[in-house]
């Protein structure tokens, strides 16, 4: 819990700086006296229902500029109530103009789908909006808040899964203990301020369409519990004042921590009175929440975990004690503990498997303990042998008589009966510990020493005739099941570079490098996924704000480029700019911009550049819209095909001509279909 002593007591007991909380404006709540239950809720709604909200998004006068005022701390850090990751406002941010923090979204506690999607005041209300790490924001979707009993996603702060919503099971998300009271009071605010809205969809798992109670009984009973267990603290008080300064309305459930009891709880038969309502925090022993960084052991195999706890006050030092207990509950501190630290997380090392540890955090004033956390239990299980390989499927592409590019394979192993492992490949595949090894140094088997941090080697398709080649690579070590990797190779005169995105894994839009079959790609606001518009199973999906570019060169230049592209799902309005670089990505030359997409089709363009080359795909157009890209193919740069025969007649002039395999021809004398300027022409 976060139970704070009276401000004057804090001032006398601590050397750290404490800021006073602003008073509630005089007469702000003057019309709520004497009301009970439903009538009281309506009276507060009339006070707080009108707000001057910021426009939604990033930039001057918009949500992120508001967050700079309401959720900035420790200099330029963004307070994230949904994850323990560290984010910062962009350099140069101010209360007048701030763009989104990298890796974060604007999160709605009450999603707009709950009232049908209208971008109304509730959609822009800062009491409903929080900065949130992208991935957990996506995972929690538009689910109701509750206790998650079957966890699908857990980033250590927020859980997502299923649980009980009264008499039924549904999708839910659950905040960390240190934020449960905060979110409960935000939910009380939302159902009070916006009880006039008509709730729909996922929202009906928690809400009902009436003026009171608006929350279903299971929900208000749970939120009352969280409101009691995690009372109002300085962070909430300060944010309430900051939002009031921007919007002109307040959250009364922060101003009066016991107000919810008068509307839904144990005081519904008691008339509310401003003169007797509590605006302070209970005068109990100060206690704050501690938690493992991920509510699990950080690394069983490295024998460590991260002890973490909520911040007490700026400038304070914390004393962390880590200990074991015997059968009688007697404590024995771990060697080197207690320790003192100024941060609110600490990596604990030197621990053992099959052991239970505990930790608590204390704040001292001299020799007196004036604040302490709850006790956290950390169970280290017995080690399970780890033997894994990545990637689990590899695709190769090359031309006849030329070995493919080598692909790195990484093996992780720990607590196995042996440290060494063996990798065996079927013909015509080869393995080596050196990607640049001479041909005679590639073989069908390799034996290496594994490690928990990963041991890498390389596999390639040896020089072959044109055709398709399938095989497997089997990795073995004593005492565990073999790992098997599927190998698929394509030898094609027309495919010296062929990227099908079937190799590689990226399930989120967060920026990252991804190793695929033909190249390593930098992907920002892009992922690898499935959709009706792709070839085989997986394609590249890119947002209108996305950038995808090669991080290694294709040698041999490029004569012609081909790829498939189309709208993702039912999206429309996105554009795609294709560029290439001849200097390893230092400068880019725009090749084309595709403005509209009709269905799923193949596009071809002439590049005609020798040397090393890289590609870049950049989204554009309508915000939030997405495109799919697949089967990127580049032919090598070489001399024109040079068919013998007469000079083509004038009807064939006016642009470079390519056959349907993507090869440039100067004089297409054979009858057939060719491509010129992206359109079909017929030669008779």
ZIJO-V289573 format. One record per residue. PHI is phi in whole degrees, -180 to 180 (NA if undefined). OMEGA is omega as a letter, one per 20 degrees, with the letter a starting at -180 (none if undefined). D_FIRST is the distance of its C-alpha to the first C-alpha in Angstrom with 2 decimals. Layout:
# ZIJO-V289573
PHI	OMEGA	D_FIRST
PHI	OMEGA	D_FIRST
This chain:
# ZIJO-V289573
NA	r	0.00
-120	a	3.80
-101	a	5.92
-101	r	9.40
-71	r	12.58
-56	a	15.75
-56	a	17.39
-64	r	20.35
-69	r	18.50
-63	a	16.98
-63	a	20.53
-77	a	22.07
-100	a	19.79
-130	r	19.67
-91	a	22.49
-75	a	20.59
-81	r	21.40
-121	r	19.33
-101	a	20.60
-78	a	20.99
-95	a	20.08
-66	r	23.16
-77	r	24.22
-68	a	24.61
-56	a	28.31
-59	r	30.57
69	a	31.72
-60	a	29.60
-107	a	28.33
-62	a	31.38
-97	a	32.50
-104	a	29.53
-60	r	30.20
80	a	31.31
-92	r	30.22
-131	r	28.53
42	a	26.99
-61	a	29.17
-66	r	31.06
-66	r	27.96
-61	r	26.68
-65	r	30.16
-64	r	30.30
-68	r	27.17
-61	r	28.60
-64	r	31.78
-78	a	29.97
-106	a	27.94
-70	a	30.13
-102	r	32.27
-137	r	31.00
-95	a	33.03
-87	r	31.55
-76	r	32.47
-65	a	34.66
-80	r	32.96
122	a	33.07
-112	a	33.64
119	a	35.99
-61	r	36.89
70	a	35.35
-123	a	33.28
-52	a	29.70
-65	r	29.23
-67	r	30.53
-67	r	27.84
-59	r	25.14
-61	r	26.65
-88	a	25.62
-92	a	22.26
-136	r	20.80
-105	r	22.53
-153	a	21.02
49	a	22.20
86	a	25.75
-124	a	26.54
-83	r	23.61
-94	r	22.34
-80	r	18.62
-112	a	18.28
-88	a	15.33
-113	r	17.27
-151	r	18.17
-103	r	17.80
-72	a	21.44
-104	r	22.65
-128	r	24.78
-130	r	26.77
-66	a	28.60
-58	r	32.35
-57	a	34.39
85	a	35.83
-67	r	33.15
-153	r	32.79
-67	a	31.53
-88	a	35.04
-157	r	35.38
-137	r	32.91
-96	a	33.43
-65	r	30.96
-70	a	29.13
-60	r	30.76
89	a	29.04
-125	r	26.91
-120	r	27.47
-86	a	26.59
-105	r	24.28
-98	r	24.49
-61	r	21.59
-103	a	24.46
-62	a	27.43
-66	r	30.77
-62	a	32.26
-67	r	30.32
-120	r	32.74
100	r	35.75
102	r	35.45
-63	r	36.52
-87	a	35.29
-97	r	34.55
-62	r	32.16
-60	a	29.20
-66	a	30.14
-110	a	29.88
-69	a	27.06
-65	r	24.53
-71	r	21.75
-98	a	22.73
-113	r	23.30
-143	r	21.28
-70	a	22.75
-148	r	22.31
-57	a	23.81
-58	a	27.02
-67	a	26.91
-73	r	23.59
-62	r	24.64
-67	a	27.84
-65	a	26.29
-77	r	24.00
51	r	27.15
-113	a	27.11
-78	r	25.07
-74	r	22.81
-94	r	19.03
-173	r	17.91
-92	a	17.12
-88	a	19.46
-101	r	21.21
-119	a	24.09
-86	r	23.06
-100	a	25.74
-133	r	23.91
-149	r	20.82
-95	r	20.47
94	r	17.32
-119	a	15.15
-122	r	16.84
-106	r	18.63
-133	r	21.86
174	r	24.00
-124	r	24.78
-170	a	23.12
-89	r	23.74
-119	a	24.16
74	a	25.33
-95	a	28.65
-133	r	29.11
-101	r	27.83
-155	r	27.44
-69	a	26.09
-142	r	22.39
-127	a	19.81
-135	r	16.09
-78	r	13.58
-66	a	11.06
-54	a	7.57
-69	a	6.56
-115	a	9.36
-63	r	9.56
-65	r	9.02
-60	a	11.35
-70	r	13.87
-60	a	13.86
-69	r	14.84
-66	r	17.35
-68	r	18.81
-59	r	19.21
-61	a	20.99
-65	a	23.20
-75	r	24.41
-84	a	25.16
-70	a	26.94
-121	r	28.81
-69	r	29.56
-78	a	33.21
-76	r	32.96
-100	a	34.28
-83	a	31.81
-141	r	33.30
54	a	32.86
-60	a	29.47
-61	a	27.88
-72	r	29.53
-69	a	27.31
-125	a	24.59
-114	r	26.65
-138	a	29.77
-88	r	32.41
-159	r	32.29
-73	r	31.21
-150	j	28.88
-87	a	26.60
69	r	27.02
-80	r	24.04
-66	a	25.10
-53	a	23.75
-61	a	21.78
-74	a	20.05
-70	r	19.18
-66	r	18.05
-67	a	15.59
-69	r	14.41
-61	r	14.12
-61	r	11.83
-65	r	9.55
-62	r	10.12
-77	a	9.03
-73	a	5.87
-127	a	4.76
-67	r	7.16
-58	r	9.81
-127	a	9.88
-63	a	13.15
-60	r	13.63
-66	r	13.85
-57	a	15.97
-66	r	18.24
-68	r	18.75
-59	r	19.59
-66	a	22.16
-66	r	23.50
-65	r	24.07
-59	r	25.63
-65	a	27.95
-92	a	29.08
-100	a	29.27
84	r	29.71
-131	a	27.17
-126	r	23.56
-99	a	20.57
-68	r	20.58
-77	r	17.30
-90	r	15.74
-62	a	18.35
-126	a	17.75
-57	r	14.20
-98	a	15.91
-60	a	18.86
-59	r	18.06
-65	a	18.54
-74	a	22.04
-98	a	22.95
-126	a	21.60
-106	a	19.78
-85	a	20.76
-124	a	22.60
-68	r	25.02
-95	a	27.96
-107	r	27.02
-72	a	28.47
-75	r	26.10
-138	a	27.06
-61	a	26.02
-72	a	26.91
-112	a	24.51
-70	a	21.63
-78	r	18.45
-113	a	17.97
-114	a	15.59
-103	a	12.03
-53	a	11.76
-87	r	13.18
-103	r	10.95
-61	a	10.42
-68	a	8.45
-137	r	5.73
-132	a	4.93
-90	r	5.47
-119	a	9.16
-160	r	11.59
-63	a	15.41
-57	a	17.15
-127	a	18.49
55	r	16.66
-144	r	20.12
-63	a	22.36
-63	r	23.49
-154	r	27.06
-60	a	28.43
-77	r	31.82
-90	r	30.95
54	r	28.86
-154	r	25.80
-150	a	22.21
-104	r	19.84
-82	a	16.73
-139	a	14.28
-156	r	11.01
-72	a	9.53
-72	r	11.71
-90	r	11.20
-149	r	14.55
-60	r	17.91
88	a	20.27
-84	r	18.05
-104	a	18.86
-118	r	16.65
-111	a	17.93
-104	r	17.47
-116	r	18.75
-117	a	19.98
-153	r	21.64
-108	r	23.33
-127	r	23.51
-89	a	26.73
-64	r	27.45
-96	r	26.59
84	r	23.14
-73	a	24.58
-96	r	23.14
-131	a	25.43
-69	r	24.17
-63	a	25.58
-55	r	28.56
96	a	27.69
-115	j	24.13
-72	r	22.15
-126	r	22.62
-112	a	21.67
-146	r	20.96
-95	r	20.32
-89	r	18.91
-117	r	15.59
-152	a	17.39
-152	r	19.97
-84	a	22.60
-98	a	23.11
-119	r	26.77
75	r	29.21
-103	a	27.54
-117	r	29.57
-75	a	29.79
53	a	29.48
-139	r	26.90
-105	r	23.28
-118	r	21.16
-134	r	17.75
-148	r	15.89
-139	r	13.35
-122	a	13.05
-127	r	13.86
-118	a	14.85
-110	r	18.06
-117	a	20.26
71	r	23.49
-101	a	23.12
-95	r	20.26
-79	a	16.67
-111	r	14.68
-157	r	11.30
-151	a	10.18
-89	r	8.11
-69	r	7.94
-89	r	11.53
-111	r	12.94
-101	r	16.32
-127	a	19.03
-98	r	22.26
-94	a	25.41
-78	r	28.01
-68	a	31.74
-73	r	33.49
-106	a	35.25
-56	r	38.25
-113	r	37.96
-147	a	41.14
-138	a	40.83
-136	r	42.96
-143	i	42.57
-78	a	44.10
-93	r	45.07
-154	a	47.96
-129	r	50.22
-114	a	52.81
-121	r	55.74
-143	r	58.36
-158	r	61.50
-107	a	65.20
-56	r	68.10
78	a	68.96
-126	r	65.81
-65	a	62.84
-72	r	59.47
-63	r	56.76
-75	r	54.77
-112	a	51.26
-76	r	48.59
-121	a	47.05
-118	r	43.98
-113	r	43.32
-112	r	40.07
-148	a	40.37
-158	r	38.49
60	r	38.94
-86	a	42.26
-64	r	45.29
-128	r	47.06
-88	a	46.04
-89	r	48.94
-140	a	49.41
-125	r	52.43
-115	a	52.78
-124	r	55.93
-117	r	57.10
-85	r	59.89
-64	j	62.86
-100	a	63.05
-91	a	59.62
-141	r	59.20
-127	r	56.51
-161	r	56.34
-91	a	53.97
-133	a	55.45
-66	a	55.40
-105	a	58.53
-63	r	60.47
-64	a	64.17
-56	a	65.20
-72	a	66.53
-94	r	63.18
-89	a	61.39
-143	r	61.47
-92	a	60.38
-147	r	58.04
-145	r	55.75
-120	a	53.90
-136	r	50.97
-93	a	48.24
-87	r	44.79
-156	r	41.39
-73	a	37.69
-92	r	37.77
108	r	40.72
-117	a	44.51
-113	r	46.63
-146	a	50.22
-134	r	52.31
-132	r	54.22
-147	r	56.91
-93	a	59.65
-69	a	63.01
-61	a	65.92
-140	r	67.22
-75	r	69.47
-60	a	68.17
155	r	66.14
-109	a	62.79
-132	r	61.50
-112	r	58.79
-170	r	57.60
-137	r	54.72
-118	a	53.26
-111	r	52.18
-112	a	49.85
-135	r	49.90
-150	a	48.53
-69	r	48.82
90	r	46.64
-135	r	44.89
-67	r	46.10
-65	r	48.04
-104	a	46.64
-122	a	49.04
-115	r	49.22
-76	r	51.45
-119	a	53.93
-131	a	55.70
-123	r	58.37
-127	r	60.54
-111	a	63.74
-147	r	65.21
-57	a	67.60
-93	a	65.70
-127	r	62.18
-66	r	61.95
-136	a	58.42
-146	a	56.60
-112	a	52.82
-109	r	51.65
61	r	47.88
-78	r	47.95
-102	a	46.83
109	a	43.47
-144	r	39.99
-158	a	37.72
-102	r	35.53
-130	a	33.68
-85	r	34.95
-61	a	33.23
-66	r	35.91
-169	r	37.26
-88	a	40.53
-132	r	41.89
-85	r	44.83
-116	a	47.18
-66	a	50.71
-98	a	52.74
-161	r	50.43
-96	a	47.01
-120	r	45.49
-91	a	42.91
-125	r	41.03
-124	a	38.84
54	r	37.78
-152	r	39.75
-150	r	39.31
-107	a	41.49
-152	a	41.45
-107	r	43.57
-166	r	45.33
-62	a	48.65
-92	r	49.97
-164	r	50.27
-108	a	52.71
65	a	52.02
-126	a	48.23
-125	r	46.27
-137	r	46.78
-82	r	45.23
-114	a	43.17
-128	r	42.84
-78	r	41.25
-65	r	43.22
-99	a	41.15
-86	r	41.66
-136	r	43.72
-132	a	45.10
-144	r	47.50
-68	r	49.21
-107	r	48.15
-140	a	51.39
-83	r	55.04
-93	r	57.42
-80	r	60.73
85	r	64.05
66	a	63.19
-150	r	63.08
-88	a	65.90
-135	r	64.07
-116	r	60.50
-133	r	59.54
-162	r	56.26
-95	r	54.99
-153	r	52.72
-178	r	51.54
-66	r	48.76
-79	r	45.59
52	a	45.33
-103	a	46.26
-68	r	45.40
-157	r	48.12
101	r	48.67
-81	r	47.56
-119	a	50.09
-137	r	50.67
-105	a	52.17
-111	a	53.72
-133	r	54.61
-135	r	55.95
-129	r	55.96
-108	a	58.80
-129	r	57.12
60	r	54.04
88	r	51.85
-74	r	52.67
-133	a	54.41
-127	r	54.57
-110	a	57.48
-71	r	56.80
-94	a	58.79
-166	r	58.00
-127	r	55.52
-89	a	55.39
-93	a	54.72
-137	a	54.77
-133	r	54.42
-118	a	56.30
75	a	55.30
-109	a	54.88
-143	a	57.72
-97	a	58.92
-117	r	59.56
-132	a	61.96
-145	r	62.66
-86	r	65.01
-111	r	63.57
56	r	66.61
-131	r	65.19
-84	r	65.96
84	r	63.80
-89	a	60.04
-147	r	57.97
-130	r	54.39
-113	r	53.15
-137	r	50.43
-119	a	49.24
-125	r	47.43
-75	r	46.11
-167	r	46.73
86	a	47.43
-62	a	45.17
-62	r	41.46
81	a	39.41
-85	a	42.54
-133	r	43.29
-127	r	46.35
-108	r	47.31
-133	a	49.55
-154	r	51.23
49	r	54.17
-79	a	54.78
-130	r	58.27
-126	r	60.25
-85	r	63.87
-67	r	65.19
-80	r	67.22
-154	r	70.90
-66	r	74.27
-58	a	75.08
-58	r	76.27
68	r	79.77
-59	r	81.43
-76	r	85.19
135	a	87.00
-72	r	87.83
-63	a	85.71
-60	a	83.48
-72	a	84.88
-56	a	83.41
-65	a	81.36
-99	a	79.25
-84	r	78.70
104	r	75.92
160	r	72.99
-65	a	72.02
-115	a	72.64
-129	r	70.60
-81	a	71.30
-73	r	68.78
-93	r	67.48
93	a	66.48
-94	a	69.41
-78	r	71.25
-129	r	74.97
-90	a	77.60
-139	a	80.27
-71	a	79.16
-87	a	82.64
-84	r	81.64
-61	r	81.07
153	a	77.50
-103	r	74.22
-130	r	72.72
-117	r	69.88
-135	a	70.62
55	r	68.10
79	a	65.63
-125	r	68.21
-75	r	70.55
-129	a	74.26
-115	r	77.11
-109	a	79.87
-110	none	83.10
